[in-house]
């Protein structure tokens, strides 16, 4: 399959072995460090489950820093971020809704956001691939609200000849065209056909057309001015709840007193499921930095990397030397791990108390996540996917037709790695049907 794709055999690293077993069924270049792309999320999420526990939750404390009289908070509302990866729009709305239930209608002071739990991210969103508006490039933050992204949804109305446009979340001071003319013909490159203005932080225009053949579609984009996103979101949601704000939304420091209340995240096991099923880079980086915050008191790349390095050395011994840690998501050109080391981690997870949480977080081919459209090993595997411009890989667990559970890791590093997909399919097909290798005959 590699030959048909015109790829050299040394572009791939593979290790397949029975779960709980020692001898590999198949090994090829398994000790060579390679770029794993998003397969590195297996390292981050297994470490988090092991070190923090599957029931770990993030708490976001909130202060009403002033007296409340006749519906007026005579002071500031303070929110301190602790790295919660799941502060989606609904949960931010519930936070503000709780204020209304406490009798607050007007905030006379400011809304103060404390982000000190995480070190400020180096660089900017364009550094990785020059695509700052791609949601996967959003930078981690101790107070990450709604992933700093907007989803534009297009719903055709053929009777009127337009597509209705919805934006979620709505942002204060940002205008969005509410409809765009429909076009005949195939769906094609519908993003380009819309002629949108996503780089304008105050106005999203659609000067083109939307093909009716596309049906209903969503387009997720990172907001063009991430520094103002939280302020615009909080103002918009507070307005929707009928609240008023006398001051501004600004960064600051939380009080040293006990908070008025806290917002609790879903359990880590649920967060890990979202990360691995859908390969969410931003959430993975939040979890990575949380390891540094929880274990060393500082959510920085250095502290998180040190925690992860120590954990890997305990898990892998000398094989940890093949691991190059850049971040927690695998969105990097210089990250490295060998197929052997990654398989060893999957074997360790198999014997671990958190095995059910990690395994169930992986996409099931043909059913969900990043493998929902796969036709190989449908319903018989739990596999994480990884892909970059020059990387393609799969790793996880597979149930053979004769009932054996396998650990499988396959990673391709090559400028044309995307052409290796049929080879990965062939590997899955072989592993699904392969009988267990016979043990070597004893020497006389």
Helices and strands as residue ranges (DSSP letters): G 9-11, E 12-18, E 24-28, E 33-34, G 37-39, H 40-52, E 59-69, E 72-80, H 89-101, E 106-107, E 111-114, G 135-137, G 146-148, E 149-157, E 162-168, E 175-176, E 179-183, H 190-194, E 203-204, E 210-211, G 212-214, E 217-222, H 226-240, E 244-245, E 249-251, E 261-264, H 268-278, H 281-296, H 301-316, G 317-322, E 337-338, H 339-350, H 355-360, G 369-371, E 381-388, E 391-399, E 405-413, G 417-420, H 421-433
